[in-house]
Every structure is written in structure tokens, then in C-alpha cells.
Amino acid sequence: MTTAYEPMDRDGERVTASAEGAAGAAGPVGAEVPYGSQSYYGPEVPYGSQTSYGSMPPPPPPPPPGWGGGGSSGQGGGHHSGPPRRSHRRMLAMGAGVAVLALAGGGTAWAAGGSSTLSTAQIAARTDPGLVDVTSTLGYQHGTAEGTGMVLTSSGEVLTNNHVVAGSTSVSVRDIGNGKTYKAKVVGYSDSKDIAVLKMVGASGLSTVSVGNSSAVSSGQRVVALGNAGGKGGTPSVATGKVTGTDDTITAEDQGDGALEHLADMISTNADIQPGDSGGPLLNTAGQVIGMDTAASSSSSNGYGTTAAQSTTAFSIPINNALSVASQIEAGKSSSSVHIGATAFLGVEVNPPSAGSSPAQSGSGVVIVGALPGTAAAQAGISAGDTVLSVGGQQVTSSSDLQHVIEEYHPGSKVTVQWADQYGGTHSATVTLTAGPTG
């Protein structure tokens, strides 16, 4: 049975959830970078060789294998400011899933924290120094997006949601532990699993989070979610609640462009997660991260008198799953669902898959709404009204196809693009892709 939630009154996002378990379908792989109300392509240059995050320490079992490729998650959780608002899959508000990661001194394994029960204040005091406020500059949208991140290593690797940085042309983070602000590079990301790893430039000696075991999470247990609620920065906000379900599948719809995203195996809680909390930790009573805040749905029901009761259902990515993907990213292993380094950029503006009828939806290509001046597309002569038929010999029939194909390349790659003009004539050109916004 699928439970539909009312449209969120946060960032215009809608989230629906299924209690059927972890069988959610995956959505598009790779992200186009939003331009106006559409999207493009692009993340950052590969981060060199780092120490692998390693496997989860006993007693927790090793993290489960990466989720099935292709799904986008309902995202949101990032707080947006500045017109126009980010439209590309910013659907998940924030979910509650917390895991605190910490490296054993000089080692590569995540250290599990103690098992004693802590107060909410103690949990926040221990965890706050290992968190960062993430600010993404959306250059093509003339706006910003704010979220949260968890510091994984003392040298500045940060775990966050992909939707917090997607569409960004630059990223900065403020470390809560030392109060300093750093530029950050996107090491890699999984659009379909809504996970990204950042590297704080020039950072060292940072406090890190402490990791727990999300396989041990059960309904009814108390949790604490921390984050950058409202994108205000400063001392992380605190939301408390209980786990209301595990293995949930959610679908989120962006009311801006109607794009859908799906995430499976989610932890659901009744913690009052807010926009800006995305990428933050969901913690157990021992102060260990068991999940990453990712999405939320808020609904009101009229009670007696004039008071409206409001309830929040929050969703978090289990930390075991998140760390499994983070380890793959850190190891530089790209796949159909994980992109490493900078995202290639063609420079075309397209309507999202859910936008009205078009040749792209009838299987004849992808209709172009516009091409950014100075980009590969514009230099090749592609313009509004044209239809891209193939890229690198691969046919494309939707904006998702186009974005997926482009993400297989990196900046500097030469690729042949075939398109049809508005009068039916076909054209072909070999272009050099540039670096674009994070995917």
C-alpha cells in the first residue's frame, strides 16, 4: 500500500512514501544542471587518491551493496534562496537517518561509539563539532542552496546529499568544530542514491562524526536529528523523535518541474526535519550516526477549535548504505550510478521528463529549449527548437537519457552530437565538452 503525503509547504516539494519495503524503482542517473526552470549537467574534478573509508567495524555487518542503479530520490532538504529557485530534483526535504562516523586514530576503519544512553544535549554537544554547513552557489540559476554535511575524516572528506550540491558551480562549507569556512570540491556523487562526497580544501585536524550500525535500527527507538535548519548556519538545530519505520520506499515530486525521484530502504521518523537539514545526521541514543537526513513531508489536519495539528514524516538514508556509496566514490570507482570527478557539460537547456508532450517523449529525441552562449552546444550551432537525436552514437529519447549519456564523459572529452533542426534537416558535429555545474 502506498501512502500519499500532502504537498510540502517547504520549497514547493511533494513527497510520497511506500511501506512496501526496499523495492523502489530507480530514476534517472546523472543530473543536468538547472538553468532557469530546466536542467544541465555537471560536478567537480576527481579528488586524488585518498585513504579508503574502509569497512564498518564489528559488530555491524559490512554495508549492504549499492542500491540498484538509476533512481533519483525525492529530494529537498536543501534550503534555497535567490531567484530563480532550484528546480532540478530538489524534492526531498530532509529525512532522518543518522550515522556518526569517526576514524580510529590514523586508521581507515570507521570507529563505532559507545553504547551508553546520552541525553539530547549530550548527543548534540558530541556531534556538532563533526558537522558542516554546506552552501552551494547555483551560478546558472543566480541563487544558492544550503544544506548540512558530516565530516568523515580529519582531513576534510564530507558526506552529504547529492541534492544539496546538484546544480552548483561552486561549494563552500563552514566547519562547526573550528568555525572556519573552506572551499569544497565535489569528489563524486550518486544522483540515483542521493549521496555526494566533498573534500574541504586545505583542511586538517577536523573533528569527525561517530558511526553506528543502521542494520540495528528498529521502530520505536529514540533518535535525534541535527542540521542547518532553514539554512541559517550557526549552532546546528535539534529535532527529536522516534523511528516509525524501516525499509520504506519514497517518491518525491518537485512541483517546480514535476520530476520524480525514488529512494528505497529509507528509515522513517517523526522528527521535525526542516529544509537545510539535508545531509545531516540521524543519531541513536549513544550518539552514533545511523542515517543521513534526506527528505520530509509535512501535513496538517484540522483538530477541534481553531488549532491545526501538524505532523512531519522524515526520511533518512541508512548510514551503512551511505558509507558503502561513499567508499566507492572515495576509491574513484565510477559506475552506472556513481560519477567521479567533474561533470561534463554540453550546455543545452531541456524540459524535464514530466513536462508536457514533446517529440522527446514520443521517442524521437530531446527537444532543446535553449543553448548557453559559449558552450559546446552553442558552438556546434544547436539552438532552441532543435532536437538532439544522439550523443556519442547513443540514441536519446528523453532528457534523462541525455543527462545519463553526458555523465559518462568528463570535461575535455570529444563527442559526436547528432540533431535535427526545426525544418527536419539533420546535422552532426564533434564537440568538446566543458566542465559544468554539479550533476
C-alpha positions in Angstrom: 0.0 0.0 0.0 1.3 3.4 -0.9 0.6 6.4 1.4 0.5 9.7 -0.3 1.5 12.8 1.7 0.2 16.3 1.2 2.4 18.6 -0.8 5.1 20.1 1.3 4.9 23.7 2.3 8.7 23.8 2.1 10.4 24.6 -1.2 7.2 23.5 -3.0 8.1 19.9 -2.8 5.9 16.8 -2.6 6.9 13.5 -1.0 5.1 10.2 -1.1 6.1 7.1 0.7 5.5 3.4 0.2 5.5 1.0 3.1 6.2 -1.9 0.8 9.9 -2.0 1.7 13.1 -1.6 -0.2 11.9 -2.3 -3.7 11.7 1.2 -5.1 12.5 1.7 -8.7 15.4 3.9 -9.6 15.1 7.1 -11.5 17.5 8.9 -13.9 21.2 8.6 -13.4 23.3 11.7 -13.5 21.9 15.1 -13.2 21.5 18.0 -15.5 22.4 21.3 -14.1 19.3 23.5 -13.7 19.1 26.6 -15.8 16.0 28.7 -15.3 13.4 26.0 -14.8 15.2 23.3 -16.7 18.5 21.4 -16.2 22.0 20.8 -17.4 25.0 18.7 -16.4 27.9 18.7 -14.1 30.2 18.1 -10.9 33.8 18.6 -9.9 37.2 17.3 -10.8 38.2 14.0 -9.4 39.7 14.1 -6.0 43.1 12.4 -6.0 43.8 9.2 -4.1 42.7 9.3 -0.5 42.6 6.7 2.2 39.7 4.4 1.7 37.0 4.7 4.2 37.2 1.0 4.9 34.5 -1.3 6.1 32.2 -1.0 9.0 33.7 -2.2 12.3 32.3 -5.2 14.1 29.7 -5.9 15.4 28.0 -4.2 12.5 28.0 -6.2 9.3 29.5 -4.7 6.2 27.3 -2.1 4.5 24.9 -3.6 2.0 25.7 -3.4 -1.7 24.9 -0.2 -3.5 21.3 0.4 -4.4 20.1 -0.5 -7.8 21.3 2.0 -10.4 19.2 4.7 -11.8 16.8 6.1 -9.3 16.6 9.6 -8.3 15.3 10.3 -4.9 12.7 12.7 -3.8 15.0 15.4 -2.6 14.8 18.6 -1.0 16.1 19.4 2.4 18.4 22.0 0.9 17.2 25.5 1.7 17.2 27.7 -1.4 17.5 31.4 -1.8 17.7 33.8 -4.7 15.7 33.7 -7.9 15.0 31.5 -9.7 14.6 28.7 -7.2 16.4 25.5 -8.0 14.1 23.1 -9.8 16.2 20.1 -10.6 15.3 17.3 -8.3 15.4 19.3 -5.1 12.4 17.3 -3.9 13.3 15.6 -0.7 13.1 17.8 2.2 15.0 16.1 4.9 14.7 12.7 6.2 16.0 11.4 9.5 18.8 8.9 9.3 21.8 9.4 11.4 25.2 7.9 11.5 28.2 9.4 13.1 31.5 8.4 11.5 34.8 8.6 13.2 38.2 7.1 12.1 40.2 5.2 14.5 43.4 7.1 15.1 45.3 7.0 11.9 43.4 4.0 10.6 40.9 3.5 7.8 38.1 1.8 9.6 35.1 3.7 10.9 35.0 3.6 14.7 31.8 2.7 16.5 31.0 4.8 19.5 30.0 3.6 23.0 26.6 2.2 23.8 25.6 4.2 26.8 22.4 6.3 26.6 23.0 10.0 26.3 20.7 13.0 26.7 19.8 15.0 23.7 22.1 17.8 24.9 25.0 15.4 25.2 24.4 13.9 21.8 24.4 17.4 20.2 27.5 18.5 22.1 29.4 15.4 20.9 28.2 15.5 17.3 28.1 19.2 16.4 31.9 19.6 16.0 31.8 17.0 13.3 29.2 18.8 11.2 29.5 21.4 8.5 27.1 23.9 6.9 27.1 23.5 3.1 26.4 26.4 0.8 26.1 25.7 -3.0 26.3 28.6 -5.4 24.0 28.0 -8.4 25.7 30.1 -11.0 23.2 29.5 -13.8 20.2 30.0 -11.6 21.6 33.0 -9.8 20.8 31.5 -6.4 22.1 29.5 -3.6 21.2 26.3 -1.7 22.0 25.5 1.9 22.4 22.1 3.5 24.4 20.1 6.0 27.3 17.7 5.9 29.0 15.2 8.1 32.8 15.2 8.4 34.2 11.7 7.7 37.9 12.3 8.0 40.1 14.7 9.9 41.5 15.9 6.5 38.0 17.1 5.4 36.0 14.4 3.5 32.4 15.3 3.9 29.3 13.2 3.4 26.1 14.9 2.2 23.1 14.5 -0.1 23.7 14.9 -3.8 20.7 17.3 -4.0 22.4 19.7 -1.6 25.2 20.3 -4.2 23.5 19.4 -7.5 23.5 22.3 -9.9 26.3 24.1 -8.1 29.1 26.0 -9.8 30.9 26.3 -6.5 30.6 24.9 -3.0 31.8 26.2 0.4 31.4 24.7 3.8 31.7 26.1 7.3 33.1 23.7 9.8 31.2 23.8 13.1 34.1 22.4 15.0 36.6 25.2 14.3 34.3 27.9 12.8 36.3 28.2 9.6 34.9 28.3 6.1 36.5 26.3 3.3 36.1 25.9 -0.4 35.0 22.4 -1.2 35.4 20.1 -4.2 32.8 17.5 -5.2 34.8 14.2 -5.2 31.9 12.3 -6.7 28.2 11.7 -6.3 25.3 9.3 -7.0 22.3 11.1 -8.2 20.2 8.0 -8.0 21.1 7.3 -4.4 21.3 11.0 -3.4 24.8 10.8 -2.0 27.8 13.0 -2.5 31.3 13.2 -1.1 33.0 16.6 -0.8 36.6 17.5 0.0 37.3 20.6 2.1 40.3 22.3 0.5 43.2 22.9 2.9 41.5 21.4 5.9 43.2 19.3 8.6 42.8 18.2 12.2 39.0 18.3 12.0 36.5 16.6 14.3 34.6 13.8 12.8 31.2 12.1 13.4 30.9 8.7 15.1 29.3 5.9 13.1 26.7 3.4 14.2 25.0 0.5 12.6 21.8 1.2 10.6 21.1 -2.5 10.4 20.2 -2.5 14.1 17.7 0.3 13.7 14.2 -0.7 14.9 10.8 1.0 15.1 10.1 2.9 18.3 13.7 3.7 19.2 14.5 7.3 20.1 16.5 9.4 17.6 18.0 12.9 17.3 18.4 14.8 14.0 20.9 17.7 13.7 21.3 20.1 10.9 21.3 23.5 9.3 17.6 24.1 9.5 16.4 27.0 7.4 20.0 27.4 6.0 20.6 29.9 8.8 24.0 28.5 9.9 25.3 28.8 13.4 24.7 26.2 16.1 23.1 23.1 14.5 19.3 22.8 15.0 18.0 19.8 17.0 14.9 17.7 16.2 13.9 14.7 18.3 11.6 11.8 17.6 11.2 8.1 17.2 11.8 5.7 14.4 8.4 4.9 12.8 9.5 2.5 10.1 12.4 1.0 8.2 12.9 -0.2 4.6 10.5 2.5 3.3 10.4 3.5 -0.3 9.7 7.1 -1.1 8.9 9.1 -4.2 9.2 12.8 -4.2 7.9 15.2 -6.8 9.3 18.7 -7.4 6.3 20.9 -8.0 8.6 23.3 -9.9 9.3 20.9 -12.8 7.3 17.8 -11.9 10.4 15.5 -11.9 10.1 12.4 -9.8 12.8 10.7 -7.7 12.8 7.4 -5.8 14.7 6.1 -2.8 14.5 2.7 -1.2 15.4 1.2 2.2 14.7 4.5 4.0 14.4 5.0 7.7 11.3 7.0 8.6 10.9 9.0 11.8 8.6 11.6 13.2 11.5 14.1 13.9 10.6 17.6 12.7 13.2 17.8 9.9 13.4 21.2 8.2 14.7 22.5 4.8 18.5 22.9 5.2 18.8 19.7 7.3 19.6 17.6 4.3 22.9 15.8 4.6 22.8 16.0 8.4 23.0 13.1 10.8 20.2 11.0 12.4 21.6 9.7 15.7 20.7 7.0 18.1 20.8 7.5 21.9 24.5 6.5 22.0 25.3 9.5 19.8 26.1 7.3 16.8 25.1 8.2 13.2 22.5 5.7 11.9 21.3 7.7 8.9 21.6 10.8 6.8 18.7 13.3 6.8 17.3 13.4 3.3 13.6 14.1 2.9 10.4 15.0 4.8 6.7 15.5 4.3 4.6 17.8 6.4 0.9 17.6 6.7 -1.8 19.4 8.7 -5.1 18.0 9.9 -7.8 20.2 11.4 -8.5 19.4 15.0 -11.2 20.8 17.3 -11.4 24.5 17.7 -9.1 26.7 15.7 -5.9 24.7 16.1 -4.4 22.8 13.2 -2.2 19.8 14.2 0.9 19.5 12.0 2.8 16.3 11.7 6.1 15.6 10.0 7.3 12.3 8.5 11.0 12.4 7.9 13.2 10.0 5.9 16.8 9.1 6.2 19.3 7.1 4.1 20.7 4.3 6.4 24.3 5.1 7.2 25.5 1.6 6.1 24.2 2.3 2.6 25.5 5.8 2.5 29.0 4.8 3.6 29.1 2.0 1.0 28.5 4.5 -1.8 30.9 7.0 -0.1 33.6 4.3 -0.1 33.1 3.7 -3.8 33.3 7.4 -4.5 36.5 7.8 -2.5 38.1 4.9 -4.2 37.4 6.6 -7.5 35.3 3.7 -8.9 32.7 5.1 -11.3 29.7 3.0 -12.3 26.3 3.4 -13.9 25.1 5.1 -10.7 28.2 6.8 -9.4 30.0 9.7 -11.1 33.6 10.5 -10.1 35.0 14.0 -10.6 33.9 16.9 -12.8 30.7 16.5 -14.8 30.8 17.2 -18.5 28.7 20.0 -19.8 27.0 20.2 -23.3 25.3 23.4 -22.5 21.7 22.7 -23.6 18.6 23.6 -21.8 15.9 21.0 -21.9 12.5 20.5 -20.4 12.3 17.9 -17.6 10.9 14.4 -18.4 7.5 15.2 -16.9 6.9 18.4 -18.8 4.1 18.3 -21.4 4.1 16.4 -24.7 7.1 16.8 -27.0 9.0 14.8 -29.6 11.3 13.8 -26.8 8.6 11.9 -25.1 7.5 10.2 -28.3 10.9 8.6 -28.7 12.3 10.9 -31.5 14.9 12.7 -29.5 15.2 15.5 -27.0 13.8 19.0 -27.8 16.2 21.8 -26.9 14.8 24.9 -25.2 18.0 26.8 -25.5 21.8 26.6 -25.6 24.1 28.6 -23.4 26.4 31.0 -25.2 30.0 29.8 -25.4 29.2 26.2 -24.7 29.8 23.2 -26.9 26.2 23.1 -27.9 26.1 26.8 -29.0 29.4 26.5 -30.8 28.1 23.5 -32.8 25.1 25.6 -33.9 22.4 23.8 -31.7 19.6 26.2 -30.8 16.1 26.4 -29.3 13.6 24.3 -31.2 16.3 21.8 -32.4 16.0 18.1 -31.3 19.1 16.2 -30.2 18.9 12.6 -31.6 22.1 11.0 -30.3 25.3 11.7 -28.4 28.4 9.6 -28.9 26.4 7.2 -31.1 23.8 6.6 -28.3 20.3 7.5 -29.1 18.5 9.7 -26.6 14.7 9.9 -26.3 14.3 11.9 -23.1 16.1 14.5 -21.0 17.0 11.7 -18.6 18.7 9.7 -21.4 20.6 12.8 -22.5 21.8 13.5 -19.0 22.8 9.9 -18.4 24.8 9.8 -21.6 26.6 13.1 -20.9 27.6 11.9 -17.4 29.5 9.1 -19.0 32.0 11.7 -20.2 34.3 14.2 -18.4 35.3 17.7 -19.3 37.6 17.7 -22.3 36.0 14.7 -23.9 35.2 14.9 -27.6 31.9 13.5 -28.6 29.7 13.5 -31.7 26.3 15.0 -31.4 23.5 14.5 -34.0 20.5 16.7 -34.1 17.6 17.7 -36.2 16.6 21.3 -36.8 13.0 22.7 -36.8 12.7 22.1 -40.5 13.6 18.4 -40.4 17.2 18.7 -41.6 19.8 16.6 -39.7 23.2 17.8 -38.6 26.2 16.2 -36.9 29.2 17.8 -35.2 32.0 16.7 -32.9 32.2 18.9 -29.9 34.5 19.2 -26.8 32.6 19.0 -23.6 33.4 21.6 -20.9 33.0 21.4 -17.1 29.6 22.3 -15.9 27.6 22.5 -12.6 27.5 19.5 -10.3 25.1 16.9 -11.6 
